[in-house]
């Protein structure tokens, strides 16, 4: 099944530390899961280093694909390699500026924390001309939202706690307003004799083309293992016009999936 989802989203994660393997890009995974739950169709996840030209090129390519929303994460801090705003500006031809209200917010935040509000810290109030600043309700770095043609571009901080709070405050409502459908995902375990699983799985794929199924089965290598009972995880995703309809669709599918599994001598474990 190819999930339809009318509101298309791309994610661009920035940071040399990701490319060097020093950290795992959990931000993109979280955004993808959260955005999918509320109706977005994820088209692509891109990771680029802290390089203005490469980030700008990644955005140009995303804009050429006409996605509805491009979400950046990372590169909004006070360090010299935090260049996401400059790179977006280069790609869309807009000037970087400091938002006065965000500068004051950062100064107030510094006072709360008992640290100096230095010019470097105030650089975290950078946005582009014509963009909308997104106040950071957890930390300091200002986010940003702008329109370029038919695409909305959002820049969020790379600190996970800040990114998640700002996504839920500023981005999720926009996706929910524009998405034409909702998704619901479940992971279940099928306990069954190995050789009986794939005939069951393939027939279910054929009979339910509107349900996404993906098994995590690893073929056994030892002799005789195919005749034994194995636990096989299966990811299930359904799409419908609303969350209640998704739940009804999932319940109906699981009922039929369970019947087929039990008819093949297996067991469906949903807990």
One Martini backbone bead per residue (centre of mass of N, CA, C, O) as a GRO file, in nm:
protein
  271
    1UNK     BB    1   0.096   0.035   0.021
    2UNK     BB    2   0.018   0.377  -0.058
    3UNK     BB    3   0.017   0.646   0.109
    4UNK     BB    4  -0.135   0.942   0.063
    5UNK     BB    5  -0.172   1.208   0.178
    6UNK     BB    6  -0.212   1.554   0.115
    7UNK     BB    7   0.038   1.640   0.314
    8UNK     BB    8   0.354   1.734   0.237
    9UNK     BB    9   0.678   1.624   0.380
   10UNK     BB   10   0.996   1.760   0.477
   11UNK     BB   11   1.326   1.681   0.607
   12UNK     BB   12   1.599   1.889   0.748
   13UNK     BB   13   1.902   1.789   0.879
   14UNK     BB   14   2.150   1.948   1.078
   15UNK     BB   15   2.493   1.835   1.112
   16UNK     BB   16   2.804   1.712   1.158
   17UNK     BB   17   2.746   1.511   1.396
   18UNK     BB   18   2.576   1.323   1.217
   19UNK     BB   19   2.779   1.257   0.985
   20UNK     BB   20   3.001   1.150   1.205
   21UNK     BB   21   2.834   0.973   1.428
   22UNK     BB   22   2.795   1.115   1.721
   23UNK     BB   23   2.488   1.125   1.646
   24UNK     BB   24   2.147   1.070   1.652
   25UNK     BB   25   1.862   1.130   1.446
   26UNK     BB   26   1.582   1.177   1.637
   27UNK     BB   27   1.421   1.414   1.523
   28UNK     BB   28   1.317   1.295   1.255
   29UNK     BB   29   1.168   1.057   1.377
   30UNK     BB   30   0.972   1.220   1.550
   31UNK     BB   31   0.847   1.396   1.329
   32UNK     BB   32   0.745   1.169   1.147
   33UNK     BB   33   0.555   1.042   1.352
   34UNK     BB   34   0.390   1.292   1.433
   35UNK     BB   35   0.300   1.385   1.150
   36UNK     BB   36   0.156   1.121   1.066
   37UNK     BB   37  -0.061   1.115   1.293
   38UNK     BB   38  -0.182   1.412   1.164
   39UNK     BB   39  -0.158   1.362   0.817
   40UNK     BB   40   0.113   1.335   0.701
   41UNK     BB   41   0.338   1.304   0.414
   42UNK     BB   42   0.632   1.156   0.394
   43UNK     BB   43   0.898   1.198   0.152
   44UNK     BB   44   1.165   1.316   0.313
   45UNK     BB   45   1.506   1.267   0.443
   46UNK     BB   46   1.762   1.505   0.524
   47UNK     BB   47   2.126   1.525   0.555
   48UNK     BB   48   2.336   1.797   0.662
   49UNK     BB   49   2.575   2.002   0.702
   50UNK     BB   50   2.755   2.298   0.817
   51UNK     BB   51   2.657   2.427   0.514
   52UNK     BB   52   2.533   2.667   0.326
   53UNK     BB   53   2.531   2.547   0.039
   54UNK     BB   54   2.405   2.266   0.113
   55UNK     BB   55   2.148   2.365   0.245
   56UNK     BB   56   2.043   2.533   0.008
   57UNK     BB   57   2.028   2.295  -0.192
   58UNK     BB   58   1.829   2.122  -0.033
   59UNK     BB   59   1.600   2.331  -0.055
   60UNK     BB   60   1.577   2.358  -0.359
   61UNK     BB   61   1.498   2.061  -0.401
   62UNK     BB   62   1.242   2.068  -0.230
   63UNK     BB   63   1.097   2.292  -0.392
   64UNK     BB   64   1.096   2.128  -0.664
   65UNK     BB   65   0.887   1.908  -0.523
   66UNK     BB   66   0.637   2.058  -0.389
   67UNK     BB   67   0.613   2.077  -0.099
   68UNK     BB   68   0.426   2.193   0.164
   69UNK     BB   69   0.661   2.103   0.381
   70UNK     BB   70   0.961   2.233   0.543
   71UNK     BB   71   1.178   2.089   0.791
   72UNK     BB   72   1.396   2.222   1.017
   73UNK     BB   73   1.684   2.093   1.210
   74UNK     BB   74   1.897   2.303   1.325
   75UNK     BB   75   2.120   2.586   1.338
   76UNK     BB   76   2.014   2.825   1.580
   77UNK     BB   77   2.246   2.901   1.732
   78UNK     BB   78   2.557   3.074   1.851
   79UNK     BB   79   2.733   2.942   1.660
   80UNK     BB   80   2.926   2.941   1.371
   81UNK     BB   81   2.770   2.660   1.267
   82UNK     BB   82   2.495   2.826   1.278
   83UNK     BB   83   2.341   2.837   0.935
   84UNK     BB   84   2.038   2.808   0.852
   85UNK     BB   85   1.930   3.091   0.798
   86UNK     BB   86   2.135   3.173   0.582
   87UNK     BB   87   2.070   2.938   0.387
   88UNK     BB   88   1.776   3.003   0.336
   89UNK     BB   89   1.830   3.288   0.231
   90UNK     BB   90   1.991   3.199  -0.017
   91UNK     BB   91   1.768   3.021  -0.152
   92UNK     BB   92   1.533   3.277  -0.138
   93UNK     BB   93   1.641   3.578  -0.123
   94UNK     BB   94   1.697   3.668   0.190
   95UNK     BB   95   1.732   3.862   0.464
   96UNK     BB   96   1.902   3.896   0.754
   97UNK     BB   97   1.749   3.935   1.086
   98UNK     BB   98   1.652   4.093   1.377
   99UNK     BB   99   1.421   4.036   1.626
  100UNK     BB  100   1.328   4.248   1.867
  101UNK     BB  101   1.141   4.067   2.047
  102UNK     BB  102   1.345   3.829   2.062
  103UNK     BB  103   1.569   3.980   2.198
  104UNK     BB  104   1.409   4.041   2.456
  105UNK     BB  105   1.352   3.750   2.530
  106UNK     BB  106   1.650   3.666   2.562
  107UNK     BB  107   1.720   3.869   2.780
  108UNK     BB  108   1.512   3.764   2.985
  109UNK     BB  109   1.622   3.475   2.996
  110UNK     BB  110   1.903   3.547   3.098
  111UNK     BB  111   1.808   3.676   3.361
  112UNK     BB  112   1.678   3.419   3.477
  113UNK     BB  113   1.968   3.258   3.456
  114UNK     BB  114   2.219   3.456   3.516
  115UNK     BB  115   2.309   3.571   3.231
  116UNK     BB  116   2.455   3.706   2.969
  117UNK     BB  117   2.359   3.928   2.702
  118UNK     BB  118   2.500   3.858   2.424
  119UNK     BB  119   2.546   3.896   2.093
  120UNK     BB  120   2.554   3.594   2.040
  121UNK     BB  121   2.284   3.526   2.174
  122UNK     BB  122   2.115   3.734   1.999
  123UNK     BB  123   2.151   3.567   1.729
  124UNK     BB  124   1.896   3.377   1.801
  125UNK     BB  125   1.701   3.613   1.652
  126UNK     BB  126   1.713   3.504   1.375
  127UNK     BB  127   1.578   3.603   1.060
  128UNK     BB  128   1.370   3.665   0.787
  129UNK     BB  129   1.248   3.847   0.568
  130UNK     BB  130   0.900   3.790   0.600
  131UNK     BB  131   0.899   3.634   0.854
  132UNK     BB  132   0.808   3.418   1.128
  133UNK     BB  133   0.841   3.407   1.449
  134UNK     BB  134   0.933   3.137   1.687
  135UNK     BB  135   0.893   3.095   1.995
  136UNK     BB  136   1.080   2.974   2.266
  137UNK     BB  137   0.940   2.781   2.540
  138UNK     BB  138   1.230   2.657   2.653
  139UNK     BB  139   1.446   2.835   2.520
  140UNK     BB  140   1.610   3.057   2.285
  141UNK     BB  141   1.589   2.980   2.001
  142UNK     BB  142   1.460   3.093   1.716
  143UNK     BB  143   1.218   3.046   1.507
  144UNK     BB  144   1.075   2.977   1.167
  145UNK     BB  145   0.839   3.121   0.919
  146UNK     BB  146   0.772   3.059   0.561
  147UNK     BB  147   0.700   3.157   0.228
  148UNK     BB  148   0.753   2.960  -0.087
  149UNK     BB  149   0.523   2.977  -0.265
  150UNK     BB  150   0.372   2.658  -0.187
  151UNK     BB  151   0.581   2.669   0.059
  152UNK     BB  152   0.655   2.577   0.385
  153UNK     BB  153   0.898   2.708   0.615
  154UNK     BB  154   1.071   2.546   0.889
  155UNK     BB  155   1.256   2.641   1.188
  156UNK     BB  156   1.424   2.432   1.422
  157UNK     BB  157   1.567   2.321   1.675
  158UNK     BB  158   1.799   2.063   1.791
  159UNK     BB  159   1.682   2.050   2.058
  160UNK     BB  160   1.455   1.826   2.145
  161UNK     BB  161   1.277   1.979   2.353
  162UNK     BB  162   1.238   2.230   2.174
  163UNK     BB  163   1.133   2.102   1.916
  164UNK     BB  164   0.878   1.963   2.031
  165UNK     BB  165   0.737   2.214   2.147
  166UNK     BB  166   0.732   2.376   1.875
  167UNK     BB  167   0.582   2.178   1.704
  168UNK     BB  168   0.319   2.166   1.876
  169UNK     BB  169   0.268   2.482   1.868
  170UNK     BB  170   0.327   2.551   1.535
  171UNK     BB  171   0.290   2.284   1.338
  172UNK     BB  172   0.060   2.088   1.403
  173UNK     BB  173  -0.186   2.276   1.346
  174UNK     BB  174  -0.122   2.304   1.041
  175UNK     BB  175  -0.148   2.011   0.962
  176UNK     BB  176  -0.437   1.959   1.070
  177UNK     BB  177  -0.571   2.178   0.884
  178UNK     BB  178  -0.453   2.046   0.593
  179UNK     BB  179  -0.522   1.764   0.635
  180UNK     BB  180  -0.720   1.494   0.484
  181UNK     BB  181  -0.581   1.288   0.686
  182UNK     BB  182  -0.524   0.990   0.883
  183UNK     BB  183  -0.310   0.804   1.107
  184UNK     BB  184  -0.249   0.452   1.210
  185UNK     BB  185  -0.027   0.275   1.432
  186UNK     BB  186   0.090  -0.072   1.457
  187UNK     BB  187   0.239  -0.331   1.665
  188UNK     BB  188   0.270  -0.676   1.609
  189UNK     BB  189   0.246  -1.030   1.698
  190UNK     BB  190   0.334  -1.331   1.528
  191UNK     BB  191   0.254  -1.664   1.627
  192UNK     BB  192   0.430  -1.895   1.417
  193UNK     BB  193   0.494  -2.094   1.177
  194UNK     BB  194   0.709  -2.003   0.950
  195UNK     BB  195   0.591  -2.144   0.680
  196UNK     BB  196   0.294  -2.001   0.741
  197UNK     BB  197   0.331  -1.691   0.712
  198UNK     BB  198   0.361  -1.596   0.405
  199UNK     BB  199   0.091  -1.684   0.289
  200UNK     BB  200  -0.068  -1.504   0.482
  201UNK     BB  201   0.067  -1.231   0.418
  202UNK     BB  202   0.015  -1.219   0.109
  203UNK     BB  203  -0.297  -1.240   0.122
  204UNK     BB  204  -0.335  -0.982   0.291
  205UNK     BB  205  -0.212  -0.784   0.095
  206UNK     BB  206  -0.414  -0.844  -0.135
  207UNK     BB  207  -0.693  -0.792   0.041
  208UNK     BB  208  -0.534  -0.510   0.171
  209UNK     BB  209  -0.445  -0.236  -0.009
  210UNK     BB  210  -0.525  -0.007   0.234
  211UNK     BB  211  -0.291  -0.155   0.398
  212UNK     BB  212  -0.008  -0.128   0.586
  213UNK     BB  213   0.260  -0.374   0.554
  214UNK     BB  214   0.539  -0.484   0.781
  215UNK     BB  215   0.787  -0.707   0.817
  216UNK     BB  216   1.047  -0.847   1.067
  217UNK     BB  217   1.166  -1.086   0.915
  218UNK     BB  218   1.411  -1.350   0.974
  219UNK     BB  219   1.556  -1.588   0.823
  220UNK     BB  220   1.621  -1.896   0.895
  221UNK     BB  221   1.924  -2.109   0.895
  222UNK     BB  222   1.850  -2.349   1.038
  223UNK     BB  223   1.768  -2.658   1.054
  224UNK     BB  224   1.412  -2.669   1.118
  225UNK     BB  225   1.311  -2.370   1.180
  226UNK     BB  226   1.058  -2.361   0.980
  227UNK     BB  227   0.896  -2.570   1.184
  228UNK     BB  228   0.882  -2.344   1.387
  229UNK     BB  229   0.805  -2.124   1.626
  230UNK     BB  230   0.750  -1.767   1.576
  231UNK     BB  231   0.824  -1.424   1.631
  232UNK     BB  232   0.646  -1.172   1.436
  233UNK     BB  233   0.673  -0.859   1.332
  234UNK     BB  234   0.405  -0.611   1.259
  235UNK     BB  235   0.333  -0.342   1.063
  236UNK     BB  236   0.056  -0.103   1.094
  237UNK     BB  237  -0.128   0.106   0.851
  238UNK     BB  238  -0.383   0.351   0.857
  239UNK     BB  239  -0.630   0.531   0.653
  240UNK     BB  240  -0.826   0.833   0.721
  241UNK     BB  241  -1.040   1.109   0.790
  242UNK     BB  242  -1.010   1.006   1.096
  243UNK     BB  243  -0.941   0.887   1.398
  244UNK     BB  244  -1.195   0.712   1.448
  245UNK     BB  245  -1.177   0.574   1.167
  246UNK     BB  246  -0.902   0.446   1.214
  247UNK     BB  247  -0.987   0.270   1.455
  248UNK     BB  248  -1.202   0.110   1.304
  249UNK     BB  249  -1.015   0.001   1.084
  250UNK     BB  250  -0.815  -0.143   1.270
  251UNK     BB  251  -1.013  -0.330   1.417
  252UNK     BB  252  -1.113  -0.477   1.164
  253UNK     BB  253  -0.843  -0.585   1.072
  254UNK     BB  254  -0.755  -0.738   1.331
  255UNK     BB  255  -0.989  -0.936   1.330
  256UNK     BB  256  -0.915  -1.069   1.056
  257UNK     BB  257  -0.617  -1.134   1.115
  258UNK     BB  258  -0.673  -1.323   1.352
  259UNK     BB  259  -0.843  -1.531   1.200
  260UNK     BB  260  -0.617  -1.616   1.001
  261UNK     BB  261  -0.405  -1.700   1.206
  262UNK     BB  262  -0.575  -1.915   1.357
  263UNK     BB  263  -0.631  -2.085   1.094
  264UNK     BB  264  -0.295  -2.132   1.090
  265UNK     BB  265  -0.209  -2.182   1.409
  266UNK     BB  266  -0.196  -1.904   1.542
  267UNK     BB  267  -0.095  -1.583   1.703
  268UNK     BB  268  -0.216  -1.273   1.829
  269UNK     BB  269  -0.014  -0.997   1.951
  270UNK     BB  270  -0.100  -0.667   2.097
  271UNK     BB  271   0.065  -0.598   2.383
   0.00000   0.00000   0.00000
